[in-house]
Amino acid sequence: MPPPSSQRIAITGAGIVSPLGSGWQANEQSLAADRTAFKPVELFDTRELIAKTAGVVDLPAENLFRRCPPHKQSFIDRGTHMLLMAIREALAQAGRSGLEGIDAIVVGTSAGAMPLGESYFEHAHHDAARVPAQLSRAEHYQPQRQMSSIAAEFDWRGPIIIVSNACASGANAIGWAAEMIRSGRAKRVLAGGYDALARLVFAGFDTLHALAPSGIPRPFDAQRDGLALGEGAAVMLLEAEEVRQSAALGEVSGYSTATDLHHLTQPDPAGKAAIRTMTTACAQAGVSPAQIGYINSHGTGTPFNDVAEAAAIAAWAGEAVAGIPVSSTKSSMGHLLGGAGAVEAVICLMALQGQWLPASLNVREVDPAVRFDLVRQFRRASLDYALTNSFGFGGTNATLVLQRRSA
Amino acid sequence: MNARDICIRGVGAVSSAGWSAAAKHEAVLAGEPLPSRPCARPGNVRKWPCESRFAPAAPPEKVARHPRLRRSSAITRYSVAAALEALTDAGHDPASPPAGLGILFVMMNGCVNYTGRFYDEVLQNPAQASPLIFPETVFNAPASHVASFLGVDGAVSTLLGSPNSIMEALDTAAFWIGSGIAQECLLIAAEECDWLSAEGLTYYHPKLIASEGAGALLLSASGGGPRVREIIGPLGYLSWQERCELLPQLAAQTLAQVQGPATLINDRTGIHKLDQAEIAAWSARPWDAVLSPKYVLGESMGASSALQLVLGTLAVRQTQQPVVISLPGSNTAAYSCVLTP
């Protein structure tokens, strides 16, 4: 077990774009109102699918990529737009106009610019001749090419690391960034995650019968029948305490990752990897389970995930479990895949700042596996530490522990 | 810990030259492009030339058996084979990999065969698309399979990016090892080829030949083997012109680190328009040898930089001289790397 880390890692800016709204304030208001954000998907054809709704982000009409030539605008993916919005908010919150002094950008994504790949595929299938614009589609399908569109907005030429650990991508990106600072490799890192809805991914979850037929996810409900997909992005600016240049909103005080080898898509029923990540992240933060004032669970609303996570939380927390408030904000905005871990980390930060707890909505009867304090409606609270879990296909588990900081 | 403290204890490779690092080494030393063949297009006949160099069929002794591998696609099979070779090369028993092993995976296109197949099914009738295929389309499926095969339950992660983002992975491996996230790290970069990616390359240049494979490096803080002496970069660029202007700077910074006889392993494709800036940048000094794996093996995208590193490791072992690896990239940043005995 690692000893508590002495390197303090401040969060000096955060940006969030989710189906609940764009920006910190809009998301805070929606969470405080116990609002859900599911609506029919119109980005692609869902007629033959079981699920037809998702958490959809309303992108602004104006051109966000001011340096992108007009003929290239259509090759910038929705997810990249969301990521840029989140980056701009995080930088503004930290009092910055650009990326000067930042050592690296670390972002997580599960699908990247999948819609560009879909478009490339469809054009290639349709015509055996060379098709105009296929080069641009092939290029912009690549996440690093999408990221270079963002780099161009800030005239940025530094390292960009793209982590793709399925639904744990965003949490791992933030965790990596924190470790880069903790190990002295960097002083200031912009980190987060994003994913936009894509037809292939939506159909994929649908074929797995992982999506709630009703379109309403009910994490930790005894009769839950699946998740809802969503889209969004979130970013944090992390700074080593000794170089911090603006007020700290909070700290990343613990991070751990582990791999669940049970199955490609299903968690180990006892949540062994999750127990390890929660234990190790808390050891690094120097806190006990009883000190955790809120857990933003992975809480997808699928039968397998929720029971495994509930078992893991119970085993990890021991006697403290009944006093730990837990919710899944996927109940209000859906599962944002590669963006989920980052968005949920920012929600934890918002909860620590505002001293409140977001709810697990849509629960009718609590699953008997739940032994923690399931937060079923927004409430005020006093908390110093929040923990967020992210678990992905492939068995990647990640836990982040965030700490409250007074301004 | 910095990447310069890392040593490469073992290497493994699968490429169009065969299922071993030695086969690749031999082919690249011979210096002649391997035979290519037209890449078949399902359903109709392509109206322009599109060549590919696929990896040959696996020899029986390289076919790994594990429940997870029954449905896995070529990229996973290449990765497992390269990983096992790297572990063996490092003196480990692959049946019981070292404790605290981490896995870092790098790719650009990923699981294109299952992705194309699944999306085709979705377009035809999503209600009948196979739920068994979809999980295999996820970028981190190969890393998960390799982890499951080896029993690695610690840090396992996948990075996306240009082939040369393996330099960021090398650096990450160093801080994983330095910070105790992993004791040793298996760095794998892999790619599989399909007709869509082969065609995609021809849009970059009609003479680019798609290939595939995997390179694996077993990295450690100690234990001997060639060392990563220096990583130069990233020198980020936002256009091809900017890239060409940056390469002399990359070469100058790198050459300042290298004294005496050395080998250059470059990114040369054999296509003058794509190669000329890189060749000019590295021409400032004489080289004992210049090796061009991409020219011989084809463009294996995400795997190509790993194949350069594997080759570089073998070259250091053989010559006991420094090896410079040129990784100019194509759309985000340029890197180079110096390996020493």
Interface residues (C-beta under 8 A of the other chain):
Chain A: P2 E48 L49 T109 S110 G112 G117 E118 Y120 F121 E122 A124 H125 A128 A129 R130 Q134 L135 A138 E139 Q142 P143 Q144 R145 M147 S148 A151 A152 W156 R157 G158 P159 I160 I161 I162 V163 S164 N165 A166 N172 W176 E179 M180 R182 S183 R185 R199 L200 A203 G204 F205 D206 T207 L208 H209 T257 A258 T259 D260 L261 L264 T265 A273 G392 F393 G394 G395 T396
Chain B: M1 N2 R41 G43 N44 V45 R46 K47 W48 R68 M108 T115 G116 F118 Y119 D120 V122 L123 N125 P126 A127 A129 S130 P131 F134 P135 E136 T137 V138 F139 N140 A141 A143 S144 H145 A147 S148 G151 V152 D153 G154 A155 V156 S157 T158 L159 L160 G161 S162 S165 E168 D171 T172 F175 G178 S179 G180 I181 L196 E199 G200 Y203 Y204 P234 L235 G236 Y237 L238 N331 T332 A333
